[in-house]
Amino acid sequence: PNVQQSVAIAVHPGPLDGAGHSAVPKVTERESGSSRPAGDPTRRFEKSHHVYSSKGGVCFEPTHVVPDALEQAGEGYYTLQIEAASALSKKRYDWERKIIFRLTLRELPLFAASLMGWCPALDFGNHGAANDKFLEVRDQAAEGRMYLKVRQGKRVIGIPIGGEELFSVTTMALTVLGRNTPGLDSQSILHLVKRCGQMYARSTGSTGDE
């Protein structure tokens, strides 16, 4: 695809309905690993990255999603899935009751912008079948970390992400963005990510270094 087509995929994927909202087909968040049904064509898992703290752990995983409406055509998109688990004890985490939060195509560039320091605060929500999953990201540069909070109903799991973990998570997000926009070079993707992050920060009233 040419550059104009690729930008459309990154910034405004999918057609709009009559109310001006995205008409991108809804997909269901499924658990990873052995819980995935054999032969399930909607997920393809790759190398993940884990971050641990005394209160919980989080797994970042690139995944290829094929919405049901596009399954026969073999189409889909790449994104990041975030799985958070509470700590049971030292080095033990409750992955059996993990909260799964999959970033949408619109959320992925903003998440990358927050990791790059261009968007100090993110709030995503209404995920899952019951619309009860939420994700908050805060850039706490003064404390030398970012803070990620995943919530489902009354359950809340918060994990700090230090500088020693940030590189791996950021490169993963940027790599996934590149897969969705093969017609763009890395500098173009970074410029778009920065622009999207700055616009989001201004629209929500959050501030940060630009």
DRENPA-3360 file (N, C-alpha, C; in nm, 2 decimals, always signed):
BEGIN
1 = PNVQQSVA = +0.08/-0.12/+0.00/+0.00/+0.00/+0.00/+0.09/+0.12/+0.00 ~ +0.03/+0.24/-0.05/+0.11/+0.36/-0.05/+0.10/+0.42/+0.08 ~ +0.17/+0.54/+0.10/+0.18/+0.60/+0.23/+0.05/+0.64/+0.28 ~ -0.03/+0.70/+0.19/-0.17/+0.75/+0.23/-0.26/+0.64/+0.28 ~ -0.25/+0.53/+0.22/-0.33/+0.41/+0.26/-0.29/+0.36/+0.39 ~ -0.15/+0.36/+0.42/-0.10/+0.31/+0.54/-0.14/+0.39/+0.66 ~ -0.13/+0.53/+0.64/-0.17/+0.62/+0.75/-0.31/+0.60/+0.79 ~ -0.40/+0.57/+0.69/-0.54/+0.55/+0.72/-0.56/+0.43/+0.81;
9 = IAVHPGPL = -0.48/+0.33/+0.78/-0.49/+0.21/+0.86/-0.44/+0.23/+1.01 ~ -0.34/+0.31/+1.02/-0.28/+0.34/+1.16/-0.37/+0.43/+1.24 ~ -0.42/+0.54/+1.18/-0.49/+0.64/+1.25/-0.64/+0.62/+1.25 ~ -0.70/+0.57/+1.15/-0.85/+0.57/+1.14/-0.89/+0.44/+1.07 ~ -0.86/+0.32/+1.14/-0.89/+0.19/+1.08/-1.04/+0.17/+1.06 ~ -1.08/+0.12/+0.95/-1.21/+0.07/+0.93/-1.31/+0.18/+0.89 ~ -1.42/+0.14/+0.84/-1.53/+0.24/+0.80/-1.60/+0.29/+0.92 ~ -1.68/+0.39/+0.90/-1.77/+0.44/+1.01/-1.91/+0.41/+0.98;
17 = DGAGHSAV = -1.99/+0.39/+1.09/-2.13/+0.37/+1.08/-2.20/+0.50/+1.06 ~ -2.34/+0.49/+1.06/-2.42/+0.61/+1.04/-2.40/+0.71/+1.15 ~ -2.36/+0.67/+1.27/-2.34/+0.77/+1.38/-2.20/+0.82/+1.38 ~ -2.12/+0.78/+1.29/-1.98/+0.83/+1.29/-1.89/+0.75/+1.38 ~ -1.93/+0.64/+1.43/-1.84/+0.55/+1.51/-1.78/+0.44/+1.42 ~ -1.67/+0.39/+1.48/-1.60/+0.28/+1.41/-1.69/+0.16/+1.38 ~ -1.68/+0.11/+1.26/-1.75/-0.01/+1.23/-1.66/-0.13/+1.23 ~ -1.54/-0.12/+1.29/-1.45/-0.24/+1.30/-1.52/-0.35/+1.38;
25 = PKVTERES = -1.52/-0.47/+1.33/-1.59/-0.58/+1.40/-1.53/-0.60/+1.54 ~ -1.62/-0.63/+1.63/-1.58/-0.66/+1.77/-1.52/-0.80/+1.78 ~ -1.42/-0.81/+1.86/-1.35/-0.94/+1.88/-1.36/-0.97/+2.03 ~ -1.35/-1.10/+2.06/-1.36/-1.15/+2.19/-1.22/-1.17/+2.25 ~ -1.20/-1.12/+2.38/-1.07/-1.14/+2.44/-1.06/-1.28/+2.49 ~ -0.97/-1.36/+2.44/-0.95/-1.50/+2.49/-0.82/-1.51/+2.57 ~ -0.82/-1.61/+2.65/-0.70/-1.64/+2.73/-0.60/-1.71/+2.65 ~ -0.47/-1.69/+2.69/-0.36/-1.75/+2.62/-0.33/-1.89/+2.67;
33 = GSSRPAGD = -0.23/-1.96/+2.61/-0.19/-2.08/+2.66/-0.28/-2.20/+2.63 ~ -0.28/-2.29/+2.73/-0.36/-2.42/+2.71/-0.51/-2.39/+2.71 ~ -0.56/-2.28/+2.76/-0.70/-2.25/+2.76/-0.75/-2.22/+2.62 ~ -0.67/-2.19/+2.52/-0.71/-2.16/+2.39/-0.76/-2.29/+2.32 ~ -0.88/-2.29/+2.26/-0.92/-2.41/+2.20/-0.83/-2.46/+2.08 ~ -0.81/-2.59/+2.07/-0.73/-2.64/+1.96/-0.79/-2.60/+1.83 ~ -0.70/-2.55/+1.74/-0.74/-2.51/+1.61/-0.80/-2.37/+1.60 ~ -0.80/-2.30/+1.71/-0.86/-2.16/+1.71/-0.79/-2.07/+1.62;
41 = PTRRFEKS = -0.85/-2.02/+1.51/-0.78/-1.94/+1.41/-0.77/-1.79/+1.45 ~ -0.82/-1.75/+1.56/-0.83/-1.61/+1.59/-0.70/-1.55/+1.66 ~ -0.61/-1.64/+1.71/-0.50/-1.59/+1.78/-0.37/-1.66/+1.73 ~ -0.26/-1.59/+1.73/-0.13/-1.65/+1.70/-0.03/-1.58/+1.80 ~ +0.03/-1.66/+1.89/+0.10/-1.60/+2.00/+0.25/-1.60/+1.96 ~ +0.32/-1.50/+2.02/+0.46/-1.48/+2.00/+0.53/-1.46/+2.13 ~ +0.66/-1.42/+2.12/+0.74/-1.40/+2.24/+0.68/-1.29/+2.33 ~ +0.66/-1.32/+2.46/+0.60/-1.22/+2.55/+0.71/-1.16/+2.64;
49 = HHVYSSKG = +0.67/-1.06/+2.71/+0.76/-0.99/+2.81/+0.68/-0.97/+2.94 ~ +0.74/-1.02/+3.05/+0.68/-1.01/+3.18/+0.75/-0.90/+3.27 ~ +0.66/-0.83/+3.34/+0.71/-0.74/+3.44/+0.65/-0.77/+3.58 ~ +0.73/-0.78/+3.68/+0.69/-0.83/+3.81/+0.71/-0.72/+3.92 ~ +0.62/-0.72/+4.02/+0.64/-0.63/+4.13/+0.58/-0.71/+4.25 ~ +0.59/-0.65/+4.37/+0.55/-0.71/+4.49/+0.40/-0.73/+4.50 ~ +0.33/-0.65/+4.42/+0.18/-0.65/+4.42/+0.12/-0.73/+4.31 ~ +0.19/-0.75/+4.20/+0.14/-0.82/+4.09/+0.24/-0.83/+3.97;
57 = GVCFEPTH = +0.19/-0.90/+3.87/+0.27/-0.92/+3.75/+0.19/-0.88/+3.62 ~ +0.26/-0.85/+3.52/+0.19/-0.82/+3.39/+0.27/-0.88/+3.28 ~ +0.19/-0.93/+3.18/+0.25/-0.99/+3.06/+0.21/-0.91/+2.94 ~ +0.30/-0.87/+2.86/+0.28/-0.80/+2.73/+0.31/-0.90/+2.62 ~ +0.21/-0.92/+2.53/+0.22/-1.02/+2.43/+0.17/-0.97/+2.29 ~ +0.25/-0.97/+2.19/+0.20/-0.94/+2.05/+0.10/-1.05/+2.01 ~ +0.00/-1.01/+1.94/-0.10/-1.11/+1.90/-0.16/-1.07/+1.77 ~ -0.19/-1.16/+1.68/-0.26/-1.14/+1.56/-0.41/-1.17/+1.58;
65 = VVPDALEQ = -0.49/-1.08/+1.55/-0.64/-1.09/+1.58/-0.71/-1.10/+1.45 ~ -0.80/-1.20/+1.43/-0.88/-1.21/+1.31/-1.03/-1.20/+1.36 ~ -1.09/-1.08/+1.35/-1.24/-1.07/+1.39/-1.32/-1.18/+1.31 ~ -1.43/-1.22/+1.38/-1.51/-1.32/+1.32/-1.56/-1.29/+1.18 ~ -1.59/-1.16/+1.16/-1.64/-1.12/+1.03/-1.54/-1.13/+0.92 ~ -1.41/-1.13/+0.95/-1.31/-1.14/+0.85/-1.24/-1.27/+0.85 ~ -1.28/-1.37/+0.93/-1.21/-1.49/+0.94/-1.20/-1.57/+0.80 ~ -1.31/-1.57/+0.72/-1.31/-1.64/+0.60/-1.21/-1.57/+0.50;
73 = AGEGYYTL = -1.19/-1.44/+0.51/-1.11/-1.37/+0.42/-0.96/-1.38/+0.46 ~ -0.94/-1.43/+0.58/-0.80/-1.44/+0.63/-0.74/-1.31/+0.66 ~ -0.82/-1.21/+0.69/-0.76/-1.08/+0.73/-0.75/-1.06/+0.88 ~ -0.70/-0.95/+0.92/-0.69/-0.92/+1.06/-0.59/-0.81/+1.09 ~ -0.55/-0.80/+1.22/-0.45/-0.70/+1.25/-0.37/-0.74/+1.37 ~ -0.26/-0.67/+1.39/-0.17/-0.71/+1.51/-0.19/-0.60/+1.62 ~ -0.18/-0.65/+1.74/-0.19/-0.56/+1.85/-0.12/-0.62/+1.97 ~ -0.13/-0.55/+2.09/-0.07/-0.61/+2.21/-0.18/-0.65/+2.30;
81 = QIEAASAL = -0.16/-0.76/+2.37/-0.25/-0.81/+2.47/-0.18/-0.80/+2.60 ~ -0.25/-0.74/+2.70/-0.19/-0.72/+2.83/-0.27/-0.81/+2.93 ~ -0.19/-0.89/+3.01/-0.25/-0.98/+3.10/-0.19/-0.95/+3.24 ~ -0.28/-0.91/+3.34/-0.23/-0.88/+3.47/-0.28/-0.98/+3.57 ~ -0.19/-1.01/+3.67/-0.23/-1.10/+3.78/-0.18/-1.05/+3.91 ~ -0.26/-1.07/+4.01/-0.22/-1.03/+4.15/-0.12/-1.12/+4.21 ~ -0.04/-1.07/+4.30/+0.07/-1.15/+4.36/+0.00/-1.23/+4.47 ~ +0.04/-1.36/+4.48/-0.01/-1.44/+4.59/+0.09/-1.45/+4.70;
89 = SKKRYDWE = +0.21/-1.45/+4.67/+0.32/-1.45/+4.76/+0.45/-1.41/+4.69 ~ +0.56/-1.41/+4.75/+0.69/-1.38/+4.68/+0.71/-1.47/+4.56 ~ +0.71/-1.42/+4.44/+0.74/-1.49/+4.31/+0.63/-1.58/+4.27 ~ +0.51/-1.56/+4.33/+0.39/-1.64/+4.29/+0.28/-1.55/+4.26 ~ +0.22/-1.57/+4.14/+0.11/-1.48/+4.09/-0.01/-1.56/+4.05 ~ -0.12/-1.50/+4.06/-0.25/-1.56/+4.04/-0.29/-1.55/+3.89 ~ -0.22/-1.62/+3.80/-0.24/-1.62/+3.66/-0.37/-1.69/+3.62 ~ -0.42/-1.77/+3.71/-0.55/-1.84/+3.68/-0.67/-1.74/+3.68;
97 = RKIIFRLT = -0.65/-1.63/+3.75/-0.75/-1.52/+3.76/-0.71/-1.39/+3.70 ~ -0.62/-1.40/+3.60/-0.57/-1.28/+3.54/-0.67/-1.20/+3.47 ~ -0.65/-1.07/+3.45/-0.73/-0.98/+3.38/-0.67/-0.96/+3.24 ~ -0.74/-0.99/+3.14/-0.69/-0.97/+3.00/-0.75/-0.84/+2.94 ~ -0.66/-0.76/+2.89/-0.69/-0.64/+2.82/-0.62/-0.63/+2.69 ~ -0.70/-0.63/+2.58/-0.64/-0.63/+2.45/-0.65/-0.49/+2.39 ~ -0.55/-0.43/+2.35/-0.55/-0.29/+2.30/-0.62/-0.29/+2.16 ~ -0.70/-0.20/+2.13/-0.76/-0.18/+2.00/-0.67/-0.11/+1.90;
105 = LRELPLFA = -0.70/-0.11/+1.78/-0.62/-0.04/+1.68/-0.60/+0.11/+1.71 ~ -0.70/+0.17/+1.76/-0.70/+0.31/+1.80/-0.61/+0.33/+1.93 ~ -0.62/+0.23/+2.02/-0.55/+0.25/+2.14/-0.40/+0.22/+2.13 ~ -0.36/+0.13/+2.04/-0.22/+0.09/+2.03/-0.12/+0.21/+2.00 ~ -0.15/+0.30/+1.91/-0.06/+0.41/+1.89/-0.05/+0.50/+2.01 ~ -0.16/+0.52/+2.08/-0.15/+0.60/+2.20/-0.08/+0.53/+2.31 ~ -0.09/+0.40/+2.32/-0.01/+0.33/+2.42/+0.14/+0.34/+2.39 ~ +0.18/+0.33/+2.27/+0.32/+0.35/+2.23/+0.36/+0.49/+2.26;
113 = ASLMGWCP = +0.27/+0.59/+2.24/+0.31/+0.73/+2.26/+0.34/+0.75/+2.41 ~ +0.26/+0.68/+2.50/+0.28/+0.70/+2.64/+0.41/+0.64/+2.68 ~ +0.45/+0.52/+2.62/+0.58/+0.46/+2.65/+0.70/+0.55/+2.61 ~ +0.68/+0.62/+2.50/+0.78/+0.71/+2.45/+0.79/+0.85/+2.52 ~ +0.69/+0.87/+2.61/+0.70/+0.99/+2.69/+0.62/+1.11/+2.63 ~ +0.54/+1.08/+2.53/+0.46/+1.19/+2.46/+0.32/+1.20/+2.50 ~ +0.28/+1.12/+2.59/+0.14/+1.12/+2.64/+0.14/+1.07/+2.79 ~ +0.14/+1.17/+2.88/+0.16/+1.13/+3.02/+0.05/+1.05/+3.09;
121 = ALDFGNHG = -0.07/+1.05/+3.03/-0.18/+0.98/+3.10/-0.27/+0.92/+3.00 ~ -0.30/+0.79/+3.02/-0.40/+0.72/+2.93/-0.51/+0.66/+3.01 ~ -0.63/+0.66/+2.96/-0.74/+0.59/+3.02/-0.82/+0.53/+2.92 ~ -0.82/+0.39/+2.91/-0.90/+0.32/+2.82/-1.00/+0.23/+2.90 ~ -1.12/+0.21/+2.84/-1.22/+0.13/+2.91/-1.32/+0.07/+2.83 ~ -1.42/+0.01/+2.90/-1.53/-0.05/+2.84/-1.49/-0.17/+2.75 ~ -1.39/-0.25/+2.79/-1.35/-0.37/+2.72/-1.42/-0.49/+2.78 ~ -1.42/-0.60/+2.71/-1.47/-0.72/+2.75/-1.62/-0.73/+2.73;
129 = AANDKFLE = -1.67/-0.86/+2.74/-1.81/-0.89/+2.71/-1.90/-0.81/+2.80 ~ -1.86/-0.77/+2.92/-1.95/-0.70/+3.02/-1.91/-0.55/+3.02 ~ -1.82/-0.51/+2.93/-1.77/-0.37/+2.93/-1.72/-0.32/+3.07 ~ -1.65/-0.42/+3.14/-1.61/-0.39/+3.28/-1.46/-0.39/+3.29 ~ -1.38/-0.38/+3.18/-1.24/-0.38/+3.19/-1.18/-0.24/+3.15 ~ -1.08/-0.20/+3.23/-1.03/-0.06/+3.22/-0.88/-0.07/+3.23 ~ -0.81/+0.02/+3.16/-0.66/+0.03/+3.17/-0.62/+0.18/+3.19 ~ -0.54/+0.20/+3.29/-0.48/+0.33/+3.31/-0.33/+0.32/+3.30;
137 = VRDQAAEG = -0.27/+0.42/+3.24/-0.12/+0.43/+3.23/-0.08/+0.57/+3.27 ~ +0.01/+0.58/+3.36/+0.06/+0.71/+3.41/+0.21/+0.72/+3.39 ~ +0.26/+0.83/+3.34/+0.41/+0.85/+3.33/+0.45/+0.92/+3.45 ~ +0.51/+0.84/+3.54/+0.56/+0.90/+3.67/+0.71/+0.92/+3.66 ~ +0.75/+1.01/+3.57/+0.90/+1.03/+3.54/+0.97/+1.07/+3.66 ~ +0.91/+1.16/+3.75/+0.98/+1.21/+3.87/+1.01/+1.09/+3.96 ~ +0.94/+0.98/+3.95/+0.97/+0.87/+4.04/+1.04/+0.76/+3.96 ~ +1.08/+0.79/+3.84/+1.16/+0.69/+3.76/+1.09/+0.57/+3.72;
145 = RMYLKVRQ = +0.96/+0.59/+3.68/+0.88/+0.47/+3.64/+0.75/+0.52/+3.57 ~ +0.69/+0.42/+3.50/+0.55/+0.44/+3.46/+0.47/+0.34/+3.55 ~ +0.34/+0.38/+3.55/+0.25/+0.30/+3.64/+0.13/+0.25/+3.56 ~ +0.11/+0.12/+3.55/+0.00/+0.06/+3.47/-0.10/+0.00/+3.57 ~ -0.22/+0.03/+3.55/-0.33/-0.02/+3.64/-0.44/-0.09/+3.55 ~ -0.47/-0.21/+3.57/-0.57/-0.29/+3.50/-0.69/-0.31/+3.60 ~ -0.81/-0.29/+3.56/-0.92/-0.31/+3.65/-1.03/-0.38/+3.58 ~ -1.09/-0.48/+3.65/-1.21/-0.54/+3.60/-1.31/-0.55/+3.71;
153 = GKRVIGIP = -1.42/-0.48/+3.70/-1.52/-0.47/+3.81/-1.45/-0.40/+3.93 ~ -1.45/-0.47/+4.04/-1.39/-0.42/+4.17/-1.24/-0.47/+4.18 ~ -1.20/-0.56/+4.09/-1.06/-0.60/+4.10/-0.97/-0.50/+4.03 ~ -0.86/-0.47/+4.10/-0.76/-0.37/+4.05/-0.62/-0.43/+4.07 ~ -0.54/-0.42/+3.96/-0.40/-0.47/+3.97/-0.31/-0.36/+3.92 ~ -0.22/-0.31/+4.00/-0.13/-0.20/+3.96/+0.01/-0.25/+3.96 ~ +0.09/-0.22/+3.85/+0.22/-0.26/+3.84/+0.31/-0.15/+3.79 ~ +0.42/-0.11/+3.86/+0.51/-0.01/+3.82/+0.60/-0.07/+3.71;
161 = IGGEELFS = +0.64/+0.01/+3.61/+0.73/-0.03/+3.50/+0.85/+0.06/+3.50 ~ +0.96/+0.01/+3.54/+1.08/+0.08/+3.55/+1.16/+0.09/+3.42 ~ +1.26/+0.18/+3.42/+1.34/+0.20/+3.30/+1.40/+0.07/+3.25 ~ +1.43/-0.02/+3.34/+1.50/-0.15/+3.29/+1.40/-0.24/+3.21 ~ +1.27/-0.21/+3.23/+1.17/-0.29/+3.15/+1.11/-0.21/+3.03 ~ +1.13/-0.08/+3.04/+1.06/+0.00/+2.94/+1.10/-0.02/+2.80 ~ +1.23/-0.05/+2.77/+1.28/-0.07/+2.64/+1.21/-0.18/+2.57 ~ +1.20/-0.30/+2.64/+1.15/-0.42/+2.58/+1.00/-0.40/+2.55;
169 = VTTMALTV = +0.93/-0.33/+2.64/+0.78/-0.31/+2.61/+0.76/-0.21/+2.50 ~ +0.84/-0.11/+2.50/+0.83/-0.01/+2.39/+0.86/-0.06/+2.25 ~ +0.97/-0.13/+2.24/+1.01/-0.19/+2.11/+0.90/-0.29/+2.06 ~ +0.84/-0.36/+2.16/+0.74/-0.45/+2.12/+0.62/-0.38/+2.06 ~ +0.58/-0.27/+2.12/+0.46/-0.19/+2.08/+0.49/-0.13/+1.94 ~ +0.61/-0.08/+1.92/+0.65/-0.02/+1.79/+0.66/-0.12/+1.68 ~ +0.71/-0.24/+1.72/+0.72/-0.35/+1.62/+0.58/-0.39/+1.57 ~ +0.49/-0.40/+1.66/+0.35/-0.44/+1.63/+0.29/-0.33/+1.54;
177 = LGRNTPGL = +0.31/-0.20/+1.57/+0.26/-0.09/+1.48/+0.32/-0.11/+1.34 ~ +0.44/-0.14/+1.33/+0.51/-0.15/+1.20/+0.44/-0.27/+1.12 ~ +0.40/-0.37/+1.18/+0.33/-0.48/+1.11/+0.20/-0.44/+1.05 ~ +0.13/-0.35/+1.12/+0.01/-0.30/+1.07/+0.02/-0.19/+0.96 ~ +0.14/-0.14/+0.95/+0.16/-0.03/+0.85/+0.29/-0.06/+0.77 ~ +0.30/-0.16/+0.69/+0.42/-0.20/+0.62/+0.46/-0.10/+0.52 ~ +0.38/-0.01/+0.48/+0.42/+0.10/+0.38/+0.49/+0.21/+0.44 ~ +0.50/+0.22/+0.58/+0.56/+0.33/+0.64/+0.70/+0.29/+0.70;
185 = DSQSILHL = +0.80/+0.38/+0.70/+0.93/+0.36/+0.76/+0.92/+0.39/+0.91 ~ +1.02/+0.36/+0.98/+1.02/+0.37/+1.13/+1.00/+0.52/+1.17 ~ +1.07/+0.61/+1.10/+1.06/+0.75/+1.13/+0.92/+0.80/+1.11 ~ +0.85/+0.76/+1.01/+0.71/+0.80/+0.98/+0.62/+0.75/+1.10 ~ +0.64/+0.63/+1.14/+0.56/+0.57/+1.25/+0.58/+0.65/+1.37 ~ +0.71/+0.69/+1.40/+0.74/+0.76/+1.52/+0.68/+0.90/+1.52 ~ +0.68/+0.97/+1.41/+0.62/+1.10/+1.39/+0.47/+1.09/+1.42 ~ +0.41/+0.99/+1.36/+0.26/+0.97/+1.38/+0.23/+0.94/+1.52;
193 = VKRCGQMY = +0.30/+0.85/+1.58/+0.28/+0.82/+1.72/+0.29/+0.94/+1.81 ~ +0.40/+1.02/+1.79/+0.41/+1.14/+1.87/+0.30/+1.24/+1.85 ~ +0.26/+1.26/+1.72/+0.15/+1.35/+1.70/+0.02/+1.30/+1.76 ~ -0.01/+1.17/+1.75/-0.13/+1.12/+1.81/-0.13/+1.13/+1.96 ~ -0.01/+1.11/+2.02/+0.00/+1.12/+2.17/-0.02/+1.26/+2.22 ~ +0.04/+1.36/+2.15/+0.03/+1.50/+2.18/-0.12/+1.54/+2.17 ~ -0.19/+1.50/+2.07/-0.33/+1.54/+2.05/-0.41/+1.48/+2.16 ~ -0.39/+1.36/+2.19/-0.47/+1.29/+2.30/-0.44/+1.37/+2.43;
201 = ARSTGSTG = -0.32/+1.40/+2.46/-0.28/+1.47/+2.59/-0.35/+1.60/+2.60 ~ -0.35/+1.68/+2.49/-0.42/+1.80/+2.49/-0.57/+1.79/+2.51 ~ -0.63/+1.69/+2.44/-0.77/+1.67/+2.44/-0.82/+1.63/+2.58 ~ -0.73/+1.56/+2.66/-0.77/+1.51/+2.79/-0.72/+1.61/+2.90 ~ -0.65/+1.71/+2.86/-0.60/+1.81/+2.96/-0.48/+1.77/+3.04 ~ -0.41/+1.65/+3.00/-0.29/+1.61/+3.06/-0.18/+1.69/+3.00 ~ -0.07/+1.71/+3.07/+0.05/+1.78/+3.01/+0.17/+1.70/+3.03 ~ +0.27/+1.73/+2.95/+0.40/+1.66/+2.96/+0.50/+1.72/+2.86;
209 = DE = +0.62/+1.68/+2.87/+0.72/+1.73/+2.78/+0.70/+1.68/+2.63 ~ +0.72/+1.77/+2.54/+0.69/+1.74/+2.40/+0.82/+1.74/+2.32;
% end
